[in-house]
Amino acid sequence: MSDDAPPITADRPDSPFHTTGTDHVTVWGSNEADTLAFYRDLLGMPLVLRQPNLDDPSQTHLFFDTGDGRIITFFVSDERESNPQPQRSGVGGVHHLSFGVDPERFGEVMAALDDDGRGYNVFDRGIFHSLYTRDNNGLVIELATDKYEIPDDRRGEVLATAQRIREDEGADYAGEEHLAAALEELDLPAEPHDLPDASSGVGGVE
């Protein structure tokens, strides 16, 4: 690591203020029916609020609970058709959205996508397992699951510790062994979940 690289730490930076978490992410959607079909009916996110877009009342604003009270919202209009073609965007664009899934139900997730006729790829990302698919508008959706149980309130600490361990070992990226070592160092359980074998997929997702 170069001397001018930013420090990796779970400690709060010396900044004017600190955020308290992710409130919501808003996406330009197509129409309401297709958005509900993917996010509510396939991914299982409850629709918790529906109202006009306050900046443009000709559109509808849909609010979905992603599973832990954190929200994703969509601006939709019945005049817009879905476009499943892969999205292409540059700096400032969204590469993908990632949502967590229960590791014990990872196989059911794949089966549900198969039943829906939706393509996907599964990768072993070292510290977690990822499944990539696309929504009704071609946006890359990642469904990620932890290889080990990580307490939400210590996630940053665990990842920062795994980063230090992998740097000390000179590894190119954080792997399962670094995560397990971090959990052990922090006196947290390190029992792996039973997940399917998969390639690393390094360089494979656009």
Buried (B, 14 or more C-beta within 10 A) or exposed (E): EEEEEEEBEEEEEEEEEEEEEEEEEBBEBBBBEBBBBBBBEBBBBEBEEEEEBEEEEEBBBBBBBBBEEBBBBBBBBEEBEBEBEEBEEEEEEEEBBEBBBEBEEBEEBBEBBEEBEBEBEBBBBBBBBBBBBBBBBEBBBBBBBBBBEBEEEBEBBBBBBBBBBBBEEEEEEBBBBBBBBBBEBBEBEBEEBEBEEBEEBEEEBE
